[in-house]
Amino acid sequence: MDFLSYLEDNPIFESTYIVRVTLLVAVVTLISFQLKSETIRKYVMDMYSFVQNQLFKQSTDQKRMKQPPLPPGPAAWPIVGNLPEIWRNKPAFKWIHSVMKELNTNISCIRFGNVHVIPVTSPEIALEVLKDNDSIFATRPLTMGTEYSSRGFLSVAVVPWGQQWKKMRKMVASHVLSSARLNSLISKRREEADNLVRFIYNQCRKSASAATVVDVRLATRHYCGNVIRKMMFNRRYFGEGKEDGGPGFEEEEHVESLFVALQHLYSFTLSDYVPWMRVFDLEGHEKIISAAMKTANKYHDSIIDERVHQRRRHHDNKKEAHKDQDLLDVLISAKDENGVPLLSIDEIKSQCMVRWISCLFNTLIFILLIAHVIYNQVAVSNFNDKLTDR
């Protein structure tokens, strides 16, 4: 019987431990006989080859067993994956939805470069991802938009899972989002609610006609901008505002720049998947978001720098130092067990920016909800009118 056939039929070599011991015996035998016997040398070399094949086969089988099959997806090009298709078919989400519709699936796998993107359209699968396996999907993707908005991933909302995220989450949960802190700022929210009513009332008085048109988009943007501005910086306007309670040029420019940043936060950018192409900025996103962040920061940074200098100047005055009027004071005065400030100036600026973007994102959802309700009311009214005519 051939020696290799005997080894392959022998079940003891299914164990990785026995295979490694056999490999060691082969090496020792090879050295001890100093390759003087051609027959022994042949058998030892055959054993060595067999052991190597067994190790490779077992490692390959183990990898296949550990990696379940990926969800269905379109055929991908070598190296670049499906980047050419998504580059030609914008916006990206519409192309992804069309691909999933063609494949008749609620979960798919699309490869962009070396990144596997898993879109999900089923609520049941989304619940399994976000709730049942939230620890696995806890991190966030690295994008150019999140890098600009968080000053190099220093905040909490858009930062990948890690030590910085844990630090900022602990700080925000204990100092910013606590019930006591939110209750202490309720008076500021009520002030802006009253100002919103005054603004809408003045808008109605301007029009002499019975049918008064109120820009709901401007009103909601104005209200949410004032609320977070009051809670963060203890002021309603960056400039002088308007007599009717509406936003001035500074406020409109500031809010518009933040909405531009929000629009490009997770938008498809080729350089997010092929980093060396970032220098070319083919979509122009980096130019747009850098300009938007520059506009927003020119209103934030001066206030934050002045407040930090003021708080440090009154560091010895405990009564003045513990007088927290807004969230910016809270971020500046937060200290660890040793009395050292928890946040650097860049981390404070980053957290302020993320608070703004989060607030405006909620504003966007609120506007869409109102538009949906109004549209449905109009549709129901038209349907009732048709029934009445019949």
C-alpha positions as a Markdown table, in Angstrom:
| # | Residue | x | y | z |
|---|---|---|---|---|
| 1 | Met | 0.0 | 0.0 | 0.0 |
| 2 | Asp | 1.2 | 3.5 | -0.8 |
| 3 | Phe | 2.4 | 5.4 | 2.2 |
| 4 | Leu | 0.4 | 8.6 | 1.4 |
| 5 | Ser | -2.8 | 6.5 | 0.8 |
| 6 | Tyr | -2.3 | 5.0 | 4.2 |
| 7 | Leu | -2.0 | 8.4 | 5.8 |
| 8 | Glu | -5.0 | 9.8 | 4.1 |
| 9 | Asp | -7.1 | 6.8 | 5.2 |
| 10 | Asn | -5.9 | 7.0 | 8.8 |
| 11 | Pro | -8.5 | 9.0 | 10.9 |
| 12 | Ile | -6.0 | 10.1 | 13.5 |
| 13 | Phe | -4.7 | 12.7 | 11.2 |
| 14 | Glu | -8.0 | 14.6 | 11.4 |
| 15 | Ser | -6.8 | 16.1 | 14.6 |
| 16 | Thr | -4.7 | 19.2 | 14.3 |
| 17 | Tyr | -2.7 | 18.2 | 17.4 |
| 18 | Ile | -1.6 | 14.8 | 15.8 |
| 19 | Val | -0.8 | 16.6 | 12.6 |
| 20 | Arg | 1.6 | 19.0 | 14.3 |
| 21 | Val | 3.2 | 16.2 | 16.3 |
| 22 | Thr | 3.7 | 14.2 | 13.0 |
| 23 | Leu | 5.3 | 17.3 | 11.5 |
| 24 | Leu | 7.7 | 17.5 | 14.4 |
| 25 | Val | 8.6 | 13.8 | 14.1 |
| 26 | Ala | 9.3 | 14.2 | 10.4 |
| 27 | Val | 11.7 | 17.1 | 11.0 |
| 28 | Val | 13.5 | 15.2 | 13.8 |
| 29 | Thr | 13.8 | 12.1 | 11.6 |
| 30 | Leu | 15.1 | 14.1 | 8.7 |
| 31 | Ile | 17.8 | 15.6 | 10.9 |
| 32 | Ser | 18.8 | 12.4 | 12.7 |
| 33 | Phe | 19.3 | 10.4 | 9.5 |
| 34 | Gln | 21.1 | 13.3 | 7.8 |
| 35 | Leu | 19.4 | 12.4 | 4.6 |
| 36 | Lys | 21.7 | 9.4 | 4.0 |
| 37 | Ser | 18.9 | 7.0 | 3.1 |
| 38 | Glu | 17.0 | 7.8 | -0.1 |
| 39 | Thr | 14.0 | 5.7 | 1.0 |
| 40 | Ile | 13.7 | 7.4 | 4.4 |
| 41 | Arg | 14.2 | 10.8 | 2.8 |
| 42 | Lys | 11.4 | 10.0 | 0.3 |
| 43 | Tyr | 9.0 | 8.9 | 3.0 |
| 44 | Val | 9.8 | 11.8 | 5.3 |
| 45 | Met | 9.3 | 14.3 | 2.4 |
| 46 | Asp | 6.0 | 12.7 | 1.5 |
| 47 | Met | 4.9 | 12.9 | 5.1 |
| 48 | Tyr | 5.9 | 16.6 | 5.2 |
| 49 | Ser | 3.9 | 17.4 | 2.1 |
| 50 | Phe | 0.9 | 15.5 | 3.4 |
| 51 | Val | 1.0 | 17.4 | 6.8 |
| 52 | Gln | 1.2 | 20.7 | 5.0 |
| 53 | Asn | -1.8 | 19.9 | 2.8 |
| 54 | Gln | -3.8 | 18.7 | 5.8 |
| 55 | Leu | -3.0 | 22.0 | 7.7 |
| 56 | Phe | -4.0 | 24.1 | 4.7 |
| 57 | Lys | -7.2 | 22.1 | 4.2 |
| 58 | Gln | -8.2 | 22.3 | 7.8 |
| 59 | Ser | -7.6 | 26.1 | 8.0 |
| 60 | Thr | -9.6 | 26.6 | 4.8 |
| 61 | Asp | -12.5 | 24.5 | 6.0 |
| 62 | Gln | -12.5 | 26.3 | 9.3 |
| 63 | Lys | -12.7 | 29.7 | 7.6 |
| 64 | Arg | -15.5 | 28.5 | 5.4 |
| 65 | Met | -17.4 | 27.2 | 8.4 |
| 66 | Lys | -16.9 | 30.5 | 10.3 |
| 67 | Gln | -18.0 | 32.7 | 7.4 |
| 68 | Pro | -21.7 | 32.2 | 6.4 |
| 69 | Pro | -22.7 | 33.2 | 2.9 |
| 70 | Leu | -23.2 | 36.9 | 2.2 |
| 71 | Pro | -26.7 | 38.2 | 1.1 |
| 72 | Pro | -27.4 | 38.3 | -2.7 |
| 73 | Gly | -26.0 | 41.2 | -4.6 |
| 74 | Pro | -25.0 | 42.4 | -8.1 |
| 75 | Ala | -22.0 | 41.1 | -9.9 |
| 76 | Ala | -18.9 | 43.1 | -8.8 |
| 77 | Trp | -15.8 | 44.2 | -10.8 |
| 78 | Pro | -12.4 | 43.2 | -9.5 |
| 79 | Ile | -10.9 | 45.6 | -7.0 |
| 80 | Val | -13.4 | 48.5 | -7.4 |
| 81 | Gly | -16.5 | 46.4 | -6.9 |
| 82 | Asn | -19.8 | 48.2 | -7.9 |
| 83 | Leu | -18.3 | 51.7 | -7.8 |
| 84 | Pro | -18.6 | 52.2 | -11.6 |
| 85 | Glu | -22.3 | 51.4 | -11.5 |
| 86 | Ile | -23.2 | 53.6 | -8.6 |
| 87 | Trp | -21.1 | 56.4 | -10.1 |
| 88 | Arg | -23.1 | 56.3 | -13.3 |
| 89 | Asn | -26.5 | 55.9 | -11.5 |
| 90 | Lys | -27.0 | 58.7 | -9.0 |
| 91 | Pro | -28.5 | 59.2 | -6.5 |
| 92 | Ala | -27.0 | 56.2 | -4.9 |
| 93 | Phe | -30.0 | 55.2 | -2.8 |
| 94 | Lys | -32.3 | 54.9 | -5.9 |
| 95 | Trp | -29.8 | 52.6 | -7.7 |
| 96 | Ile | -29.6 | 50.5 | -4.6 |
| 97 | His | -33.4 | 50.2 | -4.3 |
| 98 | Ser | -33.6 | 49.3 | -8.0 |
| 99 | Val | -31.0 | 46.6 | -7.6 |
| 100 | Met | -32.8 | 45.1 | -4.6 |
| 101 | Lys | -36.1 | 45.2 | -6.5 |
| 102 | Glu | -34.5 | 43.3 | -9.4 |
| 103 | Leu | -33.1 | 40.7 | -7.0 |
| 104 | Asn | -36.4 | 40.5 | -5.1 |
| 105 | Thr | -34.7 | 40.7 | -1.7 |
| 106 | Asn | -35.0 | 42.7 | 1.5 |
| 107 | Ile | -31.3 | 42.5 | 2.3 |
| 108 | Ser | -28.5 | 42.7 | -0.1 |
| 109 | Cys | -24.7 | 42.9 | -0.2 |
| 110 | Ile | -23.1 | 45.5 | -2.5 |
| 111 | Arg | -19.3 | 45.9 | -2.6 |
| 112 | Phe | -17.8 | 49.3 | -2.9 |
| 113 | Gly | -14.0 | 48.8 | -3.2 |
| 114 | Asn | -13.1 | 46.7 | -0.2 |
| 115 | Val | -16.2 | 47.7 | 1.7 |
| 116 | His | -19.3 | 45.5 | 1.8 |
| 117 | Val | -22.5 | 47.6 | 2.1 |
| 118 | Ile | -25.5 | 45.8 | 3.4 |
| 119 | Pro | -28.8 | 47.7 | 2.7 |
| 120 | Val | -31.9 | 46.5 | 4.4 |
| 121 | Thr | -35.5 | 47.4 | 3.5 |
| 122 | Ser | -37.4 | 45.0 | 5.8 |
| 123 | Pro | -38.5 | 46.3 | 9.2 |
| 124 | Glu | -38.0 | 42.9 | 10.8 |
| 125 | Ile | -34.4 | 42.6 | 9.6 |
| 126 | Ala | -33.8 | 46.2 | 10.6 |
| 127 | Leu | -35.0 | 45.4 | 14.1 |
| 128 | Glu | -32.7 | 42.4 | 14.2 |
| 129 | Val | -29.8 | 44.6 | 13.2 |
| 130 | Leu | -30.4 | 47.6 | 15.4 |
| 131 | Lys | -31.8 | 45.9 | 18.5 |
| 132 | Asp | -30.9 | 42.2 | 18.7 |
| 133 | Asn | -27.3 | 42.7 | 17.4 |
| 134 | Asp | -26.7 | 46.3 | 18.4 |
| 135 | Ser | -23.4 | 45.5 | 20.0 |
| 136 | Ile | -22.1 | 44.3 | 16.6 |
| 137 | Phe | -23.3 | 47.3 | 14.7 |
| 138 | Ala | -22.6 | 49.9 | 17.3 |
| 139 | Thr | -19.8 | 51.6 | 15.4 |
| 140 | Arg | -20.3 | 54.3 | 12.7 |
| 141 | Pro | -18.7 | 54.5 | 9.3 |
| 142 | Leu | -15.8 | 56.9 | 8.6 |
| 143 | Thr | -16.8 | 59.5 | 6.1 |
| 144 | Met | -15.5 | 62.8 | 5.0 |
| 145 | Gly | -18.7 | 64.6 | 6.1 |
| 146 | Thr | -18.5 | 63.2 | 9.7 |
| 147 | Glu | -14.8 | 64.0 | 9.9 |
| 148 | Tyr | -15.4 | 67.7 | 9.1 |
| 149 | Ser | -18.5 | 68.0 | 11.3 |
| 150 | Ser | -16.8 | 66.4 | 14.4 |
| 151 | Arg | -13.4 | 68.1 | 14.0 |
| 152 | Gly | -11.6 | 64.8 | 13.4 |
| 153 | Phe | -14.0 | 62.5 | 15.2 |
| 154 | Leu | -14.0 | 64.2 | 18.6 |
| 155 | Ser | -17.7 | 64.2 | 19.4 |
| 156 | Val | -20.1 | 61.4 | 20.3 |
| 157 | Ala | -22.9 | 61.2 | 17.6 |
| 158 | Val | -20.8 | 60.4 | 14.5 |
| 159 | Val | -17.7 | 59.0 | 16.1 |
| 160 | Pro | -16.7 | 55.3 | 15.5 |
| 161 | Trp | -16.9 | 53.0 | 18.5 |
| 162 | Gly | -13.8 | 53.3 | 20.7 |
| 163 | Gln | -12.3 | 55.1 | 23.7 |
| 164 | Gln | -13.2 | 58.6 | 22.4 |
| 165 | Trp | -16.8 | 57.5 | 21.9 |
| 166 | Lys | -17.0 | 56.0 | 25.4 |
| 167 | Lys | -15.5 | 59.1 | 26.9 |
| 168 | Met | -17.9 | 61.5 | 25.1 |
| 169 | Arg | -20.9 | 59.3 | 25.7 |
| 170 | Lys | -20.3 | 59.1 | 29.4 |
| 171 | Met | -19.8 | 62.9 | 29.6 |
| 172 | Val | -22.9 | 63.7 | 27.6 |
| 173 | Ala | -25.1 | 61.2 | 29.4 |
| 174 | Ser | -24.1 | 62.4 | 32.9 |
| 175 | His | -23.8 | 66.2 | 32.3 |
| 176 | Val | -25.9 | 67.2 | 29.2 |
| 177 | Leu | -28.8 | 64.8 | 28.8 |
| 178 | Ser | -29.7 | 64.3 | 32.4 |
| 179 | Ser | -33.3 | 65.0 | 33.6 |
| 180 | Ala | -32.1 | 67.6 | 36.0 |
| 181 | Arg | -30.2 | 69.5 | 33.3 |
| 182 | Leu | -33.1 | 69.4 | 30.8 |
| 183 | Asn | -35.6 | 70.6 | 33.5 |
| 184 | Ser | -33.3 | 73.5 | 34.4 |
| 185 | Leu | -33.4 | 74.7 | 30.7 |
| 186 | Ile | -37.2 | 74.4 | 30.3 |
| 187 | Ser | -37.7 | 78.1 | 30.8 |
| 188 | Lys | -35.5 | 78.8 | 27.8 |
| 189 | Arg | -37.5 | 76.5 | 25.6 |
| 190 | Arg | -40.7 | 78.2 | 26.8 |
| 191 | Glu | -39.3 | 81.6 | 25.9 |
| 192 | Glu | -38.7 | 80.5 | 22.3 |
| 193 | Ala | -42.1 | 78.9 | 22.1 |
| 194 | Asp | -43.6 | 82.3 | 23.0 |
| 195 | Asn | -41.4 | 84.0 | 20.5 |
| 196 | Leu | -42.5 | 81.5 | 17.8 |
| 197 | Val | -46.2 | 82.4 | 18.5 |
| 198 | Arg | -45.3 | 86.1 | 18.3 |
| 199 | Phe | -43.5 | 85.6 | 15.0 |
| 200 | Ile | -46.4 | 83.7 | 13.4 |
| 201 | Tyr | -48.9 | 86.3 | 14.7 |
| 202 | Asn | -46.9 | 89.1 | 13.1 |
| 203 | Gln | -46.7 | 87.2 | 9.9 |
| 204 | Cys | -50.5 | 87.0 | 9.8 |
| 205 | Arg | -50.9 | 90.7 | 10.6 |
| 206 | Lys | -48.8 | 91.6 | 7.6 |
| 207 | Ser | -51.2 | 90.2 | 5.2 |
| 208 | Ala | -54.5 | 92.1 | 4.7 |
| 209 | Ser | -56.1 | 89.2 | 2.8 |
| 210 | Ala | -58.2 | 86.5 | 4.5 |
| 211 | Ala | -55.9 | 83.8 | 3.2 |
| 212 | Thr | -52.6 | 84.3 | 5.0 |
| 213 | Val | -49.7 | 82.1 | 3.9 |
| 214 | Val | -47.1 | 81.2 | 6.6 |
| 215 | Asp | -43.8 | 79.6 | 5.6 |
| 216 | Val | -43.9 | 76.5 | 7.9 |
| 217 | Arg | -40.4 | 75.6 | 6.8 |
| 218 | Leu | -39.0 | 79.0 | 7.9 |
| 219 | Ala | -41.0 | 79.0 | 11.1 |
| 220 | Thr | -39.8 | 75.5 | 12.2 |
| 221 | Arg | -36.2 | 76.2 | 11.3 |
| 222 | His | -36.3 | 79.5 | 13.1 |
| 223 | Tyr | -37.9 | 77.9 | 16.2 |
| 224 | Cys | -35.5 | 75.0 | 16.5 |
| 225 | Gly | -32.5 | 77.2 | 15.7 |
| 226 | Asn | -33.5 | 79.6 | 18.5 |
| 227 | Val | -34.1 | 76.8 | 21.0 |
| 228 | Ile | -30.7 | 75.2 | 20.6 |
| 229 | Arg | -29.0 | 78.6 | 20.4 |
| 230 | Lys | -30.7 | 79.6 | 23.7 |
| 231 | Met | -29.8 | 76.4 | 25.4 |
| 232 | Met | -26.3 | 76.3 | 24.1 |
| 233 | Phe | -25.2 | 80.0 | 24.1 |
| 234 | Asn | -27.9 | 81.7 | 26.1 |
| 235 | Arg | -28.9 | 84.0 | 23.3 |
| 236 | Arg | -31.6 | 84.1 | 20.7 |
| 237 | Tyr | -29.7 | 85.8 | 17.8 |
| 238 | Phe | -26.1 | 86.0 | 16.6 |
| 239 | Gly | -26.9 | 89.4 | 15.3 |
| 240 | Glu | -29.8 | 91.8 | 16.0 |
| 241 | Gly | -32.6 | 89.7 | 14.5 |
| 242 | Lys | -35.9 | 91.3 | 13.2 |
| 243 | Glu | -38.5 | 93.4 | 14.9 |
| 244 | Asp | -41.3 | 90.8 | 14.2 |
| 245 | Gly | -39.3 | 88.1 | 16.0 |
| 246 | Gly | -38.0 | 86.5 | 12.9 |
| 247 | Pro | -34.4 | 85.5 | 12.2 |
| 248 | Gly | -31.8 | 87.9 | 10.8 |
| 249 | Phe | -29.2 | 87.4 | 8.1 |
| 250 | Glu | -26.8 | 85.8 | 10.5 |
| 251 | Glu | -29.2 | 83.3 | 11.8 |
| 252 | Glu | -30.5 | 82.3 | 8.3 |
| 253 | Glu | -26.9 | 81.9 | 7.0 |
| 254 | His | -25.9 | 79.9 | 10.0 |
| 255 | Val | -28.9 | 77.5 | 9.8 |
| 256 | Glu | -28.6 | 77.1 | 6.1 |
| 257 | Ser | -24.9 | 76.2 | 6.4 |
| 258 | Leu | -25.8 | 73.5 | 8.9 |
| 259 | Phe | -28.4 | 72.0 | 6.7 |
| 260 | Val | -25.8 | 71.8 | 3.9 |
| 261 | Ala | -23.5 | 70.0 | 6.3 |
| 262 | Leu | -26.3 | 67.7 | 7.3 |
| 263 | Gln | -27.2 | 66.9 | 3.7 |
| 264 | His | -23.6 | 65.8 | 3.0 |
| 265 | Leu | -23.0 | 64.0 | 6.3 |
| 266 | Tyr | -23.4 | 60.5 | 4.9 |
| 267 | Ser | -23.9 | 61.2 | 1.2 |
| 268 | Phe | -22.2 | 59.0 | -1.3 |
| 269 | Thr | -18.6 | 60.1 | -1.8 |
| 270 | Leu | -16.1 | 58.0 | -3.9 |
| 271 | Ser | -13.2 | 58.9 | -1.7 |
| 272 | Asp | -14.9 | 57.3 | 1.4 |
| 273 | Tyr | -14.3 | 53.9 | -0.4 |
| 274 | Val | -11.1 | 54.8 | -2.3 |
| 275 | Pro | -9.2 | 57.1 | 0.1 |
| 276 | Trp | -6.4 | 58.0 | -2.3 |
| 277 | Met | -8.9 | 59.7 | -4.6 |
| 278 | Arg | -9.9 | 62.3 | -2.0 |
| 279 | Val | -7.3 | 64.7 | -3.3 |
| 280 | Phe | -9.3 | 64.9 | -6.6 |
| 281 | Asp | -12.7 | 65.7 | -4.9 |
| 282 | Leu | -14.6 | 64.5 | -8.0 |
| 283 | Glu | -18.0 | 65.2 | -6.6 |
| 284 | Gly | -17.0 | 68.5 | -5.1 |
| 285 | His | -18.4 | 67.4 | -1.7 |
| 286 | Glu | -15.3 | 68.3 | 0.3 |
| 287 | Lys | -15.3 | 71.9 | -1.1 |
| 288 | Ile | -19.0 | 72.2 | -0.2 |
| 289 | Ile | -18.9 | 70.8 | 3.3 |
| 290 | Ser | -15.7 | 72.6 | 4.2 |
| 291 | Ala | -17.2 | 75.9 | 3.2 |
| 292 | Ala | -20.4 | 75.1 | 5.2 |
| 293 | Met | -18.5 | 74.2 | 8.3 |
| 294 | Lys | -16.3 | 77.4 | 8.0 |
| 295 | Thr | -19.5 | 79.5 | 7.9 |
| 296 | Ala | -21.0 | 77.8 | 10.9 |
| 297 | Asn | -17.7 | 77.8 | 12.9 |
| 298 | Lys | -17.3 | 81.6 | 12.5 |
| 299 | Tyr | -20.4 | 82.1 | 14.6 |
| 300 | His | -19.5 | 79.3 | 17.2 |
| 301 | Asp | -15.8 | 79.6 | 17.7 |
| 302 | Ser | -15.7 | 83.2 | 18.9 |
| 303 | Ile | -18.4 | 82.6 | 21.5 |
| 304 | Ile | -16.8 | 79.4 | 22.8 |
| 305 | Asp | -13.3 | 80.9 | 23.0 |
| 306 | Glu | -14.6 | 84.0 | 24.8 |
| 307 | Arg | -16.6 | 81.8 | 27.3 |
| 308 | Val | -13.6 | 79.5 | 28.0 |
| 309 | His | -11.4 | 82.5 | 28.7 |
| 310 | Gln | -14.0 | 84.0 | 30.9 |
| 311 | Arg | -14.6 | 80.8 | 32.9 |
| 312 | Arg | -10.8 | 80.3 | 33.4 |
| 313 | Arg | -10.4 | 83.9 | 34.5 |
| 314 | His | -13.1 | 83.3 | 37.2 |
| 315 | His | -11.7 | 79.9 | 38.1 |
| 316 | Asp | -10.8 | 81.0 | 41.7 |
| 317 | Asn | -14.3 | 82.5 | 42.2 |
| 318 | Lys | -16.3 | 79.4 | 43.1 |
| 319 | Lys | -19.6 | 81.2 | 43.0 |
| 320 | Glu | -19.0 | 82.5 | 39.5 |
| 321 | Ala | -17.4 | 79.3 | 38.3 |
| 322 | His | -20.4 | 77.2 | 39.3 |
| 323 | Lys | -23.0 | 79.5 | 37.7 |
| 324 | Asp | -24.0 | 77.3 | 34.7 |
| 325 | Gln | -26.4 | 79.3 | 32.6 |
| 326 | Asp | -26.4 | 77.1 | 29.5 |
| 327 | Leu | -25.0 | 73.9 | 28.0 |
| 328 | Leu | -21.7 | 75.6 | 27.0 |
| 329 | Asp | -21.0 | 76.4 | 30.6 |
| 330 | Val | -21.7 | 72.7 | 31.5 |
| 331 | Leu | -19.2 | 71.5 | 28.9 |
| 332 | Ile | -16.6 | 73.9 | 30.0 |
| 333 | Ser | -17.0 | 73.3 | 33.8 |
| 334 | Ala | -17.1 | 69.5 | 33.6 |
| 335 | Lys | -14.1 | 68.0 | 35.4 |
| 336 | Asp | -12.9 | 64.5 | 36.4 |
| 337 | Glu | -12.0 | 63.1 | 39.9 |
| 338 | Asn | -8.8 | 65.1 | 40.0 |
| 339 | Gly | -10.3 | 68.4 | 39.1 |
| 340 | Val | -9.0 | 68.4 | 35.5 |
| 341 | Pro | -11.3 | 69.6 | 32.7 |
| 342 | Leu | -12.8 | 66.6 | 30.9 |
| 343 | Leu | -13.0 | 68.2 | 27.5 |
| 344 | Ser | -10.5 | 70.2 | 25.4 |
| 345 | Ile | -11.5 | 73.3 | 23.5 |
| 346 | Asp | -11.7 | 71.3 | 20.3 |
| 347 | Glu | -13.9 | 68.7 | 21.9 |
| 348 | Ile | -16.2 | 71.4 | 23.2 |
| 349 | Lys | -16.5 | 72.9 | 19.8 |
| 350 | Ser | -17.1 | 69.5 | 18.2 |
| 351 | Gln | -19.8 | 68.7 | 20.7 |
| 352 | Cys | -21.5 | 72.0 | 20.2 |
| 353 | Met | -21.6 | 71.4 | 16.4 |
| 354 | Val | -23.0 | 67.9 | 16.8 |
| 355 | Arg | -25.8 | 69.3 | 19.1 |
| 356 | Trp | -26.7 | 71.7 | 16.4 |
| 357 | Ile | -26.8 | 69.1 | 13.6 |
| 358 | Ser | -28.8 | 66.7 | 15.8 |
| 359 | Cys | -31.4 | 69.4 | 16.5 |
| 360 | Leu | -31.7 | 70.4 | 12.9 |
| 361 | Phe | -32.0 | 66.8 | 11.9 |
| 362 | Asn | -35.0 | 66.5 | 14.2 |
| 363 | Thr | -36.3 | 69.7 | 12.5 |
| 364 | Leu | -36.1 | 68.1 | 9.1 |
| 365 | Ile | -38.1 | 65.1 | 10.3 |
| 366 | Phe | -40.7 | 67.4 | 11.8 |
| 367 | Ile | -41.1 | 69.3 | 8.6 |
| 368 | Leu | -41.5 | 66.1 | 6.6 |
| 369 | Leu | -44.1 | 64.9 | 9.1 |
| 370 | Ile | -46.1 | 68.1 | 8.9 |
| 371 | Ala | -45.9 | 68.0 | 5.1 |
| 372 | His | -47.1 | 64.4 | 5.1 |
| 373 | Val | -50.1 | 65.3 | 7.4 |
| 374 | Ile | -51.0 | 68.4 | 5.3 |
| 375 | Tyr | -50.8 | 66.3 | 2.1 |
| 376 | Asn | -53.0 | 63.6 | 3.6 |
| 377 | Gln | -55.6 | 66.1 | 4.8 |
| 378 | Val | -55.7 | 67.7 | 1.3 |
| 379 | Ala | -56.1 | 64.2 | -0.3 |
| 380 | Val | -58.9 | 63.3 | 2.2 |
| 381 | Ser | -60.7 | 66.6 | 1.5 |
| 382 | Asn | -60.5 | 66.1 | -2.2 |
| 383 | Phe | -61.9 | 62.6 | -1.9 |
| 384 | Asn | -64.8 | 63.8 | 0.3 |
| 385 | Asp | -65.6 | 66.5 | -2.2 |
| 386 | Lys | -65.8 | 63.9 | -5.0 |
| 387 | Leu | -68.1 | 61.8 | -2.9 |
| 388 | Thr | -70.3 | 64.8 | -2.2 |
| 389 | Asp | -70.5 | 65.7 | -5.9 |
| 390 | Arg | -71.8 | 62.2 | -6.7 |
